[in-house]
Amino acid sequence: MPPASPDRARFRDFILRNADAVWDRDRAGDADHVLFGAAWQGPFFAPATGATQSSALDALVAAVAVA
């Protein structure tokens, strides 16, 4: 998306809200073993799978890219 796009701020906010939800509401474990679930609105429920970990990490990495 071009930097001048009027939708840029909307997409940035969307990405940041999703990453915040993953980190604040759908995380379990401790500092050494963090798990993410499938329902980002929380709370975390097992099992944490490769798919849930991957999608949560995608959201977190996207947030780093736009922050």
C-alpha positions as CSV (number, residue, x, y, z in Angstrom):
1,M,0.0,0.0,0.0
2,P,1.5,3.4,-0.9
3,P,2.5,5.6,2.0
4,A,0.0,8.3,1.0
5,S,-3.0,5.9,1.0
6,P,-5.9,7.2,3.2
7,D,-6.5,3.7,4.4
8,R,-2.9,3.3,5.8
9,A,-3.9,4.6,9.3
10,R,-6.9,2.2,9.4
11,F,-4.8,-0.8,8.5
12,R,-2.1,0.2,11.0
13,D,-4.7,0.5,13.7
14,F,-6.2,-2.8,12.8
15,I,-2.9,-4.6,12.9
16,L,-2.0,-3.0,16.2
17,R,-5.3,-3.9,17.8
18,N,-4.9,-7.5,16.8
19,A,-1.4,-7.7,18.1
20,D,-2.5,-6.2,21.4
21,A,-5.3,-8.7,21.7
22,V,-2.9,-11.6,21.0
23,W,-0.4,-10.4,23.7
24,D,-2.9,-9.1,26.3
25,R,-5.7,-11.7,26.1
26,D,-4.6,-14.9,24.4
27,R,-1.2,-15.7,25.9
28,A,-0.3,-18.4,28.4
29,G,2.8,-19.8,29.9
30,D,5.8,-18.1,31.4
31,A,8.7,-16.0,30.2
32,D,10.5,-19.0,28.7
33,H,7.5,-20.8,27.2
34,V,4.9,-18.6,25.8
35,L,1.8,-20.1,24.1
36,F,-0.8,-18.4,22.0
37,G,-4.3,-19.7,21.3
38,A,-6.8,-19.5,18.5
39,A,-9.3,-17.0,20.0
40,W,-7.5,-13.7,20.3
41,Q,-10.3,-12.1,22.3
42,G,-9.2,-14.5,25.1
43,P,-8.9,-16.2,27.4
44,F,-6.3,-18.7,26.2
45,F,-7.5,-22.2,25.9
46,A,-5.5,-25.3,24.9
47,P,-4.3,-26.8,22.7
48,A,-1.8,-24.4,21.3
49,T,-1.0,-25.7,17.8
50,G,1.5,-24.8,15.1
51,A,-1.2,-22.9,13.4
52,T,-2.2,-20.9,16.4
53,Q,1.4,-20.1,17.2
54,S,2.1,-19.1,13.6
55,S,-0.9,-16.8,13.2
56,A,-0.2,-15.1,16.5
57,L,3.4,-14.5,15.6
58,D,2.3,-13.1,12.2
59,A,0.2,-10.6,14.0
60,L,3.0,-9.6,16.4
61,V,5.6,-9.3,13.6
62,A,3.1,-7.2,11.5
63,A,2.7,-4.9,14.5
64,V,6.5,-4.4,14.7
65,A,6.6,-3.6,11.0
66,V,4.0,-0.8,11.3
67,A,4.8,0.6,14.8
